[in-house]
Amino acid sequence: MQMADARMAIGIVEVDSIALGVKSADAMLKMAAVELLDAYATSPGKYLVVVGGDVASVSASVEAGVAEAQSSLLGQVLIAHLHEQVLPAMKGIPGTQELRAIGVVETATVASVIRAADAAVKTAMVDLLELRMARGLGGKGFVTFTGDVGSVQAGVEAAAAAATRDGALVATAIIPAPHGDLKRKLIPGTR
């Protein structure tokens, strides 16, 4: 099992106004030395800001974004010690080219899917395949990962528990022996 980077934290602010979301993003970046990992409008008319950096800077940045968002705030999250597989998965870079059993966890919010992905890889010997956040999903998110069946089961349970704590679990699936066509779709270039 790979360990978390003790220096890396991720912060997310989700706002129900695009204008106030952009304003929150600016406040977050001006507050502390953080990296803007992503900022974009999502359906229906929401705005999502994702920053990364050391725990103290990300914490200060998220607080600034929350203050700027005021009553338009939909959600916020700070995950300290983010697992090293989470950021590449957010960028669409799979943690492996080998596909075994597949776990899928779907959540109602972006914050929950990131917590779920982080919990899965911190708990079980799984590799993240994809972490999708809100774009084209109506504000929902999902994470897919692979490993042996027992590890995938443990990863799904951990991810589902994390999403359930947020009240955002939508559904889960475990596919013990995925069809070859599905494998090729989940990781282009695999056999």
C-alpha positions as CSV (number, residue, x, y, z in Angstrom):
1,M,0.0,0.0,0.0
2,Q,1.4,3.4,-0.9
3,M,1.4,6.0,1.7
4,A,0.1,9.6,1.8
5,D,2.4,12.5,1.2
6,A,2.5,14.1,4.6
7,R,3.1,17.5,3.1
8,M,0.2,17.5,0.5
9,A,-3.3,18.7,1.3
10,I,-6.1,19.4,-1.0
11,G,-8.9,21.9,-0.4
12,I,-12.2,22.3,-2.3
13,V,-14.8,25.0,-2.2
14,E,-18.1,24.5,-4.1
15,V,-20.4,27.5,-4.7
16,D,-23.9,27.7,-6.3
17,S,-23.0,30.9,-8.2
18,I,-20.4,31.1,-11.0
19,A,-19.7,34.7,-10.3
20,L,-19.2,34.2,-6.6
21,G,-17.2,31.0,-7.3
22,V,-14.7,33.0,-9.4
23,K,-14.5,35.6,-6.7
24,S,-13.9,32.8,-4.1
25,A,-11.2,31.3,-6.2
26,D,-9.4,34.7,-6.4
27,A,-9.7,35.1,-2.6
28,M,-8.3,31.6,-2.0
29,L,-5.3,32.2,-4.2
30,K,-4.5,35.6,-2.7
31,M,-4.8,34.3,0.9
32,A,-2.0,31.7,0.8
33,A,0.7,30.1,-1.3
34,V,-1.4,27.3,-2.8
35,E,-1.5,25.8,-6.3
36,L,-4.8,26.1,-8.2
37,L,-5.4,22.5,-9.3
38,D,-8.7,23.3,-11.0
39,A,-11.5,25.8,-11.2
40,Y,-14.5,25.4,-13.4
41,A,-18.3,25.8,-13.7
42,T,-20.4,22.7,-13.3
43,S,-24.0,21.9,-13.9
44,P,-26.4,23.3,-12.8
45,G,-24.7,26.7,-12.5
46,K,-22.2,25.8,-9.8
47,Y,-18.5,26.7,-9.5
48,L,-15.8,24.4,-8.1
49,V,-12.4,25.5,-6.9
50,V,-9.6,22.9,-6.0
51,V,-6.3,24.0,-4.5
52,G,-3.3,22.1,-3.2
53,G,-0.3,22.7,-1.0
54,D,0.8,22.4,2.6
55,V,-1.9,21.8,5.2
56,A,-1.7,25.3,6.8
57,S,-1.8,27.1,3.5
58,V,-4.7,25.1,2.1
59,S,-6.6,25.5,5.4
60,A,-6.2,29.3,5.2
61,S,-7.1,29.3,1.5
62,V,-10.3,27.3,2.1
63,E,-11.3,29.6,4.9
64,A,-10.9,32.6,2.6
65,G,-13.0,30.9,-0.1
66,V,-15.7,30.1,2.4
67,A,-15.8,33.6,3.7
68,E,-16.1,35.0,0.1
69,A,-18.8,32.5,-0.9
70,Q,-21.0,33.5,2.0
71,S,-24.6,32.0,1.6
72,S,-23.8,30.6,-1.8
73,L,-21.5,28.0,-0.3
74,L,-22.5,24.5,-1.2
75,G,-19.6,22.6,0.3
76,Q,-16.0,22.7,1.4
77,V,-13.4,20.0,2.2
78,L,-9.9,19.9,3.4
79,I,-8.0,16.6,3.2
80,A,-4.6,16.7,4.9
81,H,-2.0,14.1,3.9
82,L,-3.7,13.3,0.6
83,H,-2.7,9.9,-0.9
84,E,-0.3,10.2,-3.8
85,Q,-2.6,8.4,-6.2
86,V,-5.5,10.9,-5.9
87,L,-4.1,13.9,-7.8
88,P,-3.0,11.8,-10.9
89,A,-6.5,10.1,-10.9
90,M,-8.1,13.6,-10.9
91,K,-6.1,14.3,-14.0
92,G,-7.1,11.1,-15.7
93,I,-3.8,9.3,-15.2
94,P,-4.5,5.7,-14.1
95,G,-2.3,4.2,-11.3
96,T,-1.8,1.0,-13.3
97,Q,-2.2,-0.5,-16.8
98,E,-3.2,-3.9,-15.3
99,L,-6.9,-4.3,-14.7
100,R,-8.2,-7.0,-12.4
101,A,-11.4,-6.6,-10.3
102,I,-13.0,-3.2,-10.6
103,G,-14.6,-1.1,-7.8
104,V,-16.8,1.8,-8.6
105,V,-18.1,4.3,-6.0
106,E,-20.6,7.1,-7.1
107,T,-21.3,10.1,-4.9
108,A,-23.7,13.0,-5.0
109,T,-20.9,15.6,-4.4
110,V,-17.4,16.3,-5.4
111,A,-16.0,16.6,-1.9
112,S,-17.4,13.1,-1.1
113,V,-15.9,11.4,-4.1
114,I,-12.4,12.8,-3.3
115,R,-12.8,11.6,0.4
116,A,-14.0,8.3,-0.9
117,A,-11.0,7.9,-3.3
118,D,-8.6,8.8,-0.6
119,A,-10.1,6.4,1.9
120,A,-10.0,3.5,-0.7
121,V,-6.3,3.8,-1.5
122,K,-5.4,4.4,2.2
123,T,-7.3,1.3,3.3
124,A,-6.8,-1.3,0.6
125,M,-4.2,-2.4,-1.9
126,V,-5.9,-0.9,-4.9
127,D,-4.9,1.4,-7.8
128,L,-7.1,4.3,-8.8
129,L,-8.1,4.3,-12.4
130,E,-10.2,7.5,-12.6
131,L,-11.7,10.1,-10.4
132,R,-14.4,12.2,-12.1
133,M,-15.7,15.3,-10.5
134,A,-18.9,17.0,-11.6
135,R,-18.2,17.7,-15.3
136,G,-21.0,16.2,-17.3
137,L,-22.3,14.5,-14.2
138,G,-24.8,17.0,-12.8
139,G,-22.5,17.8,-9.8
140,K,-22.0,14.1,-8.9
141,G,-18.6,12.3,-8.8
142,F,-17.3,8.7,-9.2
143,V,-14.1,6.9,-8.6
144,T,-13.0,3.6,-10.2
145,F,-10.1,1.4,-9.0
146,T,-8.7,-2.0,-9.5
147,G,-7.0,-4.7,-7.5
148,D,-7.7,-8.3,-6.4
149,V,-11.3,-9.0,-5.5
150,G,-10.6,-8.8,-1.7
151,S,-8.8,-5.5,-2.0
152,V,-11.5,-4.0,-4.2
153,Q,-14.1,-5.1,-1.7
154,A,-12.2,-3.5,1.1
155,G,-11.7,-0.3,-1.0
156,V,-15.3,-0.1,-1.9
157,E,-16.3,-0.5,1.8
158,A,-13.9,2.2,2.9
159,A,-14.9,4.6,0.2
160,A,-18.6,3.9,0.8
161,A,-18.2,4.6,4.5
162,A,-16.5,7.9,3.8
163,A,-19.2,9.0,1.4
164,T,-22.0,7.8,3.8
165,R,-20.5,10.0,6.5
166,D,-21.1,13.0,4.2
167,G,-24.6,11.7,3.3
168,A,-23.6,11.5,-0.3
169,L,-23.3,7.9,-1.3
170,V,-25.3,7.2,-4.4
171,A,-24.2,3.6,-5.4
172,T,-21.3,1.1,-5.5
173,A,-20.3,-1.8,-7.7
174,I,-17.7,-4.5,-7.6
175,I,-16.9,-6.3,-10.8
176,P,-14.8,-9.4,-10.1
177,A,-13.9,-10.4,-13.7
178,P,-14.5,-7.5,-16.1
179,H,-15.1,-8.2,-19.7
180,G,-12.2,-7.5,-22.0
181,D,-14.0,-4.7,-23.9
182,L,-14.7,-3.0,-20.6
183,K,-11.1,-3.2,-19.6
184,R,-10.0,-1.6,-22.9
185,K,-12.6,1.2,-22.3
186,L,-11.4,1.9,-18.7
187,I,-7.7,1.9,-19.6
188,P,-7.0,2.5,-23.3
189,G,-4.1,0.3,-24.6
190,T,-4.8,-2.6,-22.2
191,R,-5.5,-6.1,-23.5
